[in-house]
Amino acid sequence: MKVLALEPWYGGSHRNFVDGLIRSSRHEYHLITMSARFWKWRLQGGAQTLARKSRQAIKNGFKPDIILASSMVNVPAFLALVRREIGDIPVVYYLHENQLTYPLASEVKRDLSYSYINYLSCLASDQVVFNSEYHYKEFIHALPSLLRVFPDYTHLHTVSEIRAKSRVIHLGMDLQSHAQYAQTELGKDSPPVVLWNQRWEYDKNPEAFFRLMNRLDDSGCRFRLILAGKRFEEQPSEFDIAFERYAERILHYGYAENFEEYSKLLHRADIVVSTAIHEFFGIAMLEAIYCGCHPLLPNRLSYPELIPSNLHRPLLHAPVLYENEEELFSILKAMLMEEERPLPPDTLRGIVDRLDWGVHIEQYDALLDSLT
């Protein structure tokens, strides 16, 4: 089967996903991309460039059986521009994120035109795929409120149409590549190493993370820090303040420049903490878990579905999910004081190894097979 894949935001997790999918699939892909910048313009106007490149690919002999479009594609606009070339072939719309429920900074007002592009793209597609059950439920729940904003012809009945053609398939990940960088001969650092490997942005709530670490430090807990993750020109001030306080205990500060460096940082850490306000999936947490970090995750968002139910409250080891900031403080303090044991490495890998492309690709290939 020939698949025309559209990714106007070819960077970060979007790029890793589509590259891994193409590398692992038994189907033939032609990938059309645009650079990962100017996200509003990609969502509004990227369809024209994607259509031009698609027409050229078809002219050169690639005849697609199916279209796979990411959540940054304006699907109705794209289809209108290539209708003569592609005919009526199935379209799969994969939502990494959406602009209806994506959290905004307090001073930013949501522009509903981008939310409506996501909505219309769902309507125009044959299959809508979400990367987590949490993401799916949040989006479907929010759709009626979006449609009621408009004065008439709200088409509320279309919510059930979208629900009927939606499904959840978790992201595939290239986990096996991390195995070669395990530092078994070096052992773990002592005192324990606590890891931050998410974006340095407000929705990951670094304020709560550093408030936690400051309390632990004031309580006499010994620890070191790895502060990795993507940085931006305007980053939360908490990171600079933390650097001043913990400079001698920070093993890494800033973005890891390549995969090898990043993987070695994950293997060097003992505990990974999320204080996220919002998370559609959670790639960074799952990568850290695979590399041997005991996770401490909020018992909400996508995390409960990603962690097997038997590990939500393990009997012999430290908990994985926490209910509130006070419980997180108590659990992490007990771990740093060696009163709670982390989950063993084999158990941690078992949480996420099902998402490695070597196994997980079958779900994606089966999805595409079912539509042709």
Secondary structure, DSSP 8 states (H G I E B T S, - for coil): -EEEEEEEEESHHHHHHHHHHHHH-SSEEEEEEEES--HHHHHHHHHHHHHHHHHHHHHTT---SEEEEETTS-HHHHHHHHHHHH-S--EEEEES--TTTS---TT----HHHHHHHHHHHHH-SEEEES-HHHHHHHHHHHHHHHHTSSS---TTHHHHHHHTEEE----B--GGGGGG--TTT---SS-EEEE-S-SSGGG-HHHHHHHHHHHHHTT---EEEE-S---SS--THHHHHHHHHGGGEEEES--SSHHHHHHHHHH-SEEE---S--SS-HHHHHHHHTT-EEEEESSTTHHHHS-GGGSS-SSS--SEESSHHHHHHHHHHHHTTSS----HHHHHHHHGGGBHHHHHHHHHHHHHHT-
